[in-house]
């Protein structure tokens, strides 16, 4: 890769070492005490006004230059995952059962490197809010920061965030306007039957059989009730029932993940899943309790801000390094909560492809240090373009 800013090249080795330090000391959502302290310390050293405590471990660094009232917000996530690392790296997690398996260590350091450059040799006219967010991994740290007033205390004209993406060439930057990351809902279903002896099933209402029927029937919702052009996924990820082979339990529980790239489809899925589960349970003489949790909303990129960000990348890197209108992702991202409040763009940076590329949330995954300067440089260029000296 080429096109790196000279000031960032000077601190590249320091930033790599910092990334390795964070990687070796992973912290789960709302527990990012050491990470947030490190971030806050660096920002203060570089002249940022630092605010801590939002969503427990969140950090906001604010830097103002010039006289413009324009404001840009850039967000990085900081939390790790409850996964036992199997990379064998010299800087692998020192905490068994916790690891940075999604690259949030890299996202944090990319934004810190950009913070350094913006505070030193890169002028702009306006205000930058750098938002270091906790608890992206399923705990909705973005939602909590918003509920606690981050956008009232630090209003932004636009917000941006990025994620490394395994499977894409190293450093390639990807953009898509409109729906980009799927909504994520979780359904907890408890089937109540009648337990009994495994040798006398006719005297029971077997909740395991009910669950089996529900699992198979759920697959027909996507295949026969949703247009093939509308992505949706229903996954039964867990079923728990009984403890012995010769005992029919009186209840069973299922955990279901539901994803969609269309809010109309999302609403339809909820309605049909509930109807199907109740109907299947009734057909067997059982009952069902359903808890339907709307976790992460559909992430929708603002078309104007997406075009703007893509053009910044193209002007800096050239057309060959930018991928436009990439395919949306079935994964979910709580930056969607920010985009519900403020126009902006969520983009990807290729983490590497080929046989050695490992997907996120895998115990063998590692963030690619070769994209640190690419990501940091883009945040600098984006800020300069959004807050120009001579608009």
C-alpha positions as CSV (number, residue, x, y, z in Angstrom):
1,X,0.0,0.0,0.0
2,X,1.0,3.6,-0.6
3,X,-0.3,7.0,0.2
4,X,0.5,7.4,3.9
5,X,0.8,10.8,5.6
6,X,4.4,11.6,6.7
7,X,3.4,12.5,10.2
8,X,1.7,9.2,10.6
9,X,4.7,7.3,9.2
10,X,6.8,8.9,12.0
11,X,4.6,7.2,14.7
12,X,3.8,4.0,12.9
13,X,5.9,1.7,15.0
14,X,4.6,3.4,18.2
15,X,1.0,2.8,17.0
16,X,1.7,-0.8,16.2
17,X,3.1,-1.4,19.6
18,X,0.1,0.4,21.2
19,X,-2.2,-1.9,19.2
20,X,-0.4,-4.9,20.5
21,X,-0.5,-3.6,24.0
22,X,-4.3,-3.3,23.8
23,X,-4.6,-6.6,22.1
24,X,-2.7,-8.4,24.9
25,X,-5.0,-6.8,27.5
26,X,-8.6,-7.2,26.2
27,X,-11.6,-5.9,28.1
28,X,-15.2,-6.8,27.6
29,X,-18.1,-4.4,27.2
30,X,-18.4,-1.7,29.9
31,X,-15.2,-3.1,31.4
32,X,-12.8,-1.2,29.2
33,X,-11.2,0.6,32.2
34,X,-7.5,0.3,31.2
35,X,-8.2,0.9,27.5
36,X,-10.3,4.1,28.2
37,X,-7.6,5.3,30.6
38,X,-4.9,4.8,27.9
39,X,-7.0,6.6,25.3
40,X,-7.8,9.5,27.6
41,X,-4.2,9.9,28.6
42,X,-3.0,10.1,25.0
43,X,-5.7,12.6,24.0
44,X,-4.8,14.9,26.9
45,X,-1.1,14.8,26.0
46,X,-2.1,16.0,22.5
47,X,-4.2,18.9,23.7
48,X,-7.7,17.4,23.4
49,X,-10.5,18.3,25.9
50,X,-11.3,14.9,27.3
51,X,-14.7,13.8,28.7
52,X,-15.1,10.4,30.4
53,X,-17.9,8.5,32.1
54,X,-20.6,8.3,29.4
55,X,-21.7,4.7,29.2
56,X,-19.3,4.0,32.1
57,X,-16.1,3.7,30.1
58,X,-16.7,5.9,27.1
59,X,-14.2,8.6,26.1
60,X,-14.8,11.7,24.0
61,X,-11.9,13.8,22.8
62,X,-12.7,17.3,21.4
63,X,-10.4,19.5,19.4
64,X,-11.3,22.9,17.9
65,X,-9.4,24.9,15.4
66,X,-10.3,28.1,13.6
67,X,-13.7,29.8,13.9
68,X,-16.1,27.6,11.9
69,X,-19.2,26.2,13.7
70,X,-19.0,22.9,11.7
71,X,-18.5,19.7,13.7
72,X,-17.5,16.2,12.6
73,X,-17.8,13.1,14.8
74,X,-15.7,10.0,14.3
75,X,-16.3,6.9,16.4
76,X,-14.1,3.9,17.3
77,X,-15.2,0.9,19.4
78,X,-13.0,-0.5,22.2
79,X,-14.4,-3.7,23.5
80,X,-13.2,-7.3,23.2
81,X,-15.1,-10.6,23.0
82,X,-15.4,-13.6,25.4
83,X,-13.3,-15.9,23.2
84,X,-10.2,-18.0,24.0
85,X,-7.5,-16.8,21.7
86,X,-5.7,-19.3,19.5
87,X,-3.4,-17.2,17.4
88,X,-0.1,-18.0,19.1
89,X,1.1,-14.4,18.6
90,X,3.7,-12.9,20.9
91,X,1.2,-10.3,21.9
92,X,-1.8,-12.7,22.2
93,X,-4.3,-12.1,25.0
94,X,-2.9,-12.5,28.5
95,X,-6.5,-13.0,29.8
96,X,-7.9,-16.5,29.2
97,X,-11.3,-16.4,27.6
98,X,-11.1,-12.8,26.4
99,X,-9.6,-11.6,23.1
100,X,-9.8,-8.8,20.5
101,X,-11.4,-11.1,17.9
102,X,-13.1,-8.3,15.9
103,X,-10.3,-5.7,15.6
104,X,-11.6,-3.1,17.9
105,X,-8.0,-2.8,19.2
106,X,-7.1,-1.7,15.7
107,X,-10.1,0.7,15.4
108,X,-9.1,2.4,18.6
109,X,-5.5,2.9,17.6
110,X,-6.4,4.1,14.1
111,X,-8.4,6.9,15.6
112,X,-5.7,7.6,18.2
113,X,-3.2,7.9,15.4
114,X,-5.5,10.3,13.5
115,X,-6.0,12.3,16.7
116,X,-2.2,12.7,17.0
117,X,-1.9,14.0,13.4
118,X,-4.9,16.3,13.7
119,X,-3.5,17.8,16.9
120,X,-0.1,18.5,15.3
121,X,0.5,19.2,11.6
122,X,-2.9,19.0,10.0
123,X,-5.0,22.3,10.1
124,X,-8.8,22.4,9.8
125,X,-11.5,24.9,10.6
126,X,-14.1,23.6,13.0
127,X,-14.5,21.0,15.8
128,X,-13.7,17.3,15.9
129,X,-15.4,15.0,18.4
130,X,-13.5,11.7,18.6
131,X,-15.9,9.1,20.2
132,X,-14.3,6.1,21.8
133,X,-17.3,3.8,22.5
134,X,-17.6,0.8,24.8
135,X,-19.6,-2.3,24.4
136,X,-20.3,-2.6,20.7
137,X,-20.4,-6.4,20.9
138,X,-24.0,-7.1,21.7
139,X,-24.4,-4.7,24.6
140,X,-25.4,-1.6,22.6
141,X,-22.9,0.8,23.9
142,X,-23.8,3.3,21.2
143,X,-27.4,3.3,22.3
144,X,-26.4,3.9,25.9
145,X,-24.1,6.7,25.0
146,X,-26.9,8.4,23.1
147,X,-29.4,7.8,26.0
148,X,-26.9,9.4,28.3
149,X,-26.7,12.5,26.1
150,X,-23.5,12.2,24.0
151,X,-25.1,13.9,21.0
152,X,-26.6,16.6,23.1
153,X,-23.3,17.3,24.9
154,X,-21.2,16.9,21.7
155,X,-23.5,17.7,18.7
156,X,-22.2,16.7,15.3
157,X,-23.2,17.7,11.8
158,X,-22.1,14.3,10.6
159,X,-20.7,11.1,12.1
160,X,-18.5,8.4,10.7
161,X,-17.1,5.0,11.7
162,X,-15.2,2.2,10.0
163,X,-14.6,-1.5,10.5
164,X,-11.8,-3.7,9.2
165,X,-13.2,-6.4,6.9
166,X,-11.6,-9.8,6.4
167,X,-12.1,-11.2,3.0
168,X,-11.4,-7.9,1.3
169,X,-8.0,-6.9,-0.1
170,X,-5.7,-5.2,2.4
171,X,-6.5,-1.5,2.6
172,X,-9.3,-1.3,0.1
173,X,-12.0,1.0,1.2
174,X,-15.6,0.0,0.7
175,X,-18.7,2.2,0.7
176,X,-22.5,1.7,0.2
177,X,-25.3,4.2,0.6
178,X,-28.6,3.2,2.2
179,X,-29.1,-0.1,4.1
180,X,-25.6,-1.5,4.8
181,X,-25.7,-3.7,7.9
182,X,-28.6,-5.9,8.9
183,X,-30.9,-5.4,11.9
184,X,-30.4,-8.0,14.7
185,X,-33.2,-9.3,16.9
186,X,-33.1,-12.1,19.4
187,X,-36.0,-14.3,20.3
188,X,-36.2,-16.3,23.5
189,X,-38.8,-19.1,23.3
190,X,-39.9,-21.3,26.1
191,X,-42.1,-24.3,25.2
192,X,-44.2,-25.6,28.1
193,X,-45.3,-29.2,27.7
194,X,-46.0,-32.1,30.0
195,X,-43.0,-34.1,31.3
196,X,-42.8,-37.8,32.0
197,X,-41.0,-41.1,31.5
198,X,-39.1,-41.5,28.2
199,X,-40.7,-45.0,27.8
200,X,-44.2,-43.6,28.0
201,X,-44.3,-40.6,25.6
202,X,-48.0,-41.0,25.0
203,X,-48.6,-39.7,28.5
204,X,-46.6,-36.5,27.9
205,X,-46.4,-33.5,25.7
206,X,-42.8,-33.5,24.6
207,X,-41.4,-30.0,24.3
208,X,-38.3,-31.3,22.5
209,X,-40.5,-32.6,19.6
210,X,-42.3,-29.3,19.6
211,X,-39.1,-27.4,19.3
212,X,-37.9,-29.7,16.5
213,X,-41.1,-29.0,14.5
214,X,-40.8,-25.3,15.1
215,X,-37.1,-25.2,14.0
216,X,-38.0,-26.9,10.7
217,X,-41.1,-24.7,10.1
218,X,-39.2,-21.5,10.8
219,X,-37.1,-22.1,7.7
220,X,-40.2,-21.8,5.5
221,X,-40.7,-18.2,6.6
222,X,-37.6,-17.0,4.7
223,X,-37.9,-19.5,1.8
224,X,-41.6,-19.0,1.2
225,X,-42.8,-15.8,2.8
226,X,-39.9,-13.3,2.0
227,X,-38.9,-12.2,-1.5
228,X,-35.6,-13.8,-2.6
229,X,-34.5,-10.2,-3.3
230,X,-34.9,-9.3,0.4
231,X,-32.1,-10.7,2.6
232,X,-33.3,-12.2,5.8
233,X,-32.0,-14.9,8.2
234,X,-33.6,-16.9,10.9
235,X,-31.1,-19.0,12.9
236,X,-31.9,-21.2,15.9
237,X,-28.6,-21.0,17.7
238,X,-29.4,-22.8,20.9
239,X,-31.9,-25.3,22.3
240,X,-31.8,-26.5,25.9
241,X,-34.0,-29.2,27.3
242,X,-33.7,-32.0,29.8
243,X,-30.7,-33.7,31.4
244,X,-31.4,-37.5,30.9
245,X,-32.1,-39.7,27.9
246,X,-35.0,-41.4,29.5
247,X,-36.8,-38.4,30.9
248,X,-39.1,-36.2,28.8
249,X,-38.8,-32.6,30.3
250,X,-41.7,-30.4,30.9
251,X,-40.1,-27.4,29.1
252,X,-37.5,-26.5,26.5
253,X,-35.9,-23.2,25.6
254,X,-34.7,-21.9,22.2
255,X,-32.7,-18.9,21.3
256,X,-33.3,-17.5,17.8
257,X,-31.4,-14.8,15.9
258,X,-33.3,-12.8,13.3
259,X,-31.7,-10.5,10.7
260,X,-33.0,-8.3,7.9
261,X,-31.9,-5.5,5.6
262,X,-35.4,-4.0,5.2
263,X,-37.5,-2.7,8.1
264,X,-40.7,-3.8,6.5
265,X,-39.3,-7.3,6.2
266,X,-38.1,-7.1,9.8
267,X,-41.6,-6.3,11.1
268,X,-43.1,-9.1,8.9
269,X,-40.6,-11.6,10.3
270,X,-41.5,-10.8,13.9
271,X,-45.2,-11.2,13.2
272,X,-44.8,-14.5,11.3
273,X,-42.3,-16.0,13.8
274,X,-44.7,-15.4,16.7
275,X,-47.7,-16.8,14.8
276,X,-45.8,-19.8,13.7
277,X,-44.4,-20.7,17.1
278,X,-47.8,-20.4,18.8
279,X,-49.5,-22.4,16.1
280,X,-46.9,-25.2,16.2
281,X,-47.1,-25.4,20.0
282,X,-50.9,-25.5,20.0
283,X,-50.9,-28.3,17.4
284,X,-48.9,-30.5,19.9
285,X,-50.9,-29.4,22.9
286,X,-48.1,-27.3,24.3
287,X,-47.9,-23.5,25.0
288,X,-45.2,-21.0,24.1
289,X,-43.8,-18.0,25.9
290,X,-42.0,-15.6,23.5
291,X,-39.7,-12.8,24.4
292,X,-38.8,-10.8,21.2
293,X,-36.0,-8.4,21.7
294,X,-35.2,-5.8,19.0
295,X,-31.5,-5.5,19.6
296,X,-29.7,-3.6,16.8
297,X,-31.5,-1.5,14.2
298,X,-30.8,-1.6,10.5
299,X,-27.7,0.5,9.7
300,X,-28.5,3.0,7.0
301,X,-25.8,5.2,5.5
302,X,-26.8,8.7,4.4
303,X,-26.4,8.9,0.6
304,X,-24.8,12.4,0.7
305,X,-22.3,11.6,3.4
306,X,-21.5,8.3,1.8
307,X,-20.7,10.0,-1.5
308,X,-18.7,12.6,0.3
309,X,-16.6,10.0,2.2
310,X,-16.1,7.9,-0.9
311,X,-14.9,10.9,-2.9
312,X,-12.4,11.8,-0.1
313,X,-11.0,8.3,-0.3
314,X,-10.9,8.4,-4.1
315,X,-9.2,11.8,-4.2
316,X,-6.5,10.6,-1.7
317,X,-6.0,7.0,-2.8
318,X,-7.2,6.8,-6.4
319,X,-10.1,4.9,-7.9
320,X,-8.4,1.5,-7.7
321,X,-8.3,1.6,-3.9
322,X,-12.0,2.4,-3.5
323,X,-14.9,0.0,-3.8
324,X,-18.3,1.6,-4.2
325,X,-21.8,0.0,-3.9
326,X,-20.4,-3.1,-2.1
327,X,-22.8,-5.8,-1.1
328,X,-24.5,-5.2,2.3
329,X,-23.5,-7.3,5.2
330,X,-25.7,-9.6,7.2
331,X,-23.8,-8.8,10.4
332,X,-25.0,-6.0,12.6
333,X,-23.5,-2.9,14.1
334,X,-24.6,-0.6,16.9
335,X,-23.3,2.5,15.1
336,X,-26.7,2.3,13.5
337,X,-28.0,4.1,16.6
338,X,-25.8,7.1,15.8
339,X,-27.0,7.1,12.2
340,X,-30.6,7.2,13.3
341,X,-29.8,10.6,14.9
342,X,-27.2,12.2,12.7
343,X,-26.4,11.8,9.0
344,X,-23.2,9.9,8.3
345,X,-21.4,6.9,6.9
346,X,-20.1,3.5,8.1
347,X,-17.4,2.1,5.8
348,X,-15.0,-0.8,5.6
349,X,-11.3,-1.2,5.2
350,X,-10.0,-4.5,3.8
351,X,-8.2,-6.6,6.4
352,X,-6.9,-9.1,3.8
353,X,-8.1,-11.9,1.7
354,X,-6.9,-15.3,0.6
355,X,-6.2,-18.5,2.5
356,X,-4.7,-16.8,5.5
357,X,-7.5,-14.4,6.0
358,X,-9.6,-15.2,9.1
359,X,-13.0,-13.9,9.7
360,X,-13.8,-11.8,12.8
361,X,-15.1,-13.6,15.9
362,X,-12.8,-16.5,15.2
363,X,-10.2,-17.4,17.9
364,X,-7.5,-17.3,15.1
365,X,-8.3,-13.8,14.0
366,X,-5.9,-10.8,14.2
367,X,-6.2,-7.2,13.0
368,X,-3.9,-6.4,10.2
369,X,-1.4,-3.8,11.3
370,X,-0.7,-2.9,7.7
371,X,-4.0,-1.0,7.5
372,X,-3.4,1.2,10.6
373,X,-2.0,4.1,8.7
374,X,-4.6,3.7,5.9
375,X,-7.4,4.1,8.4
376,X,-5.8,6.9,10.4
377,X,-4.9,8.7,7.2
378,X,-8.4,8.5,6.0
379,X,-9.8,10.0,9.2
380,X,-7.4,12.9,8.8
381,X,-8.3,13.5,5.1
382,X,-12.0,13.2,5.9
383,X,-11.7,15.8,8.7
384,X,-9.7,18.2,6.5
385,X,-12.3,17.9,3.7
386,X,-15.3,18.2,6.1
387,X,-13.8,21.2,7.9
388,X,-11.8,23.0,5.2
389,X,-9.8,26.1,5.9
390,X,-11.2,27.9,2.9
391,X,-14.8,26.6,2.3
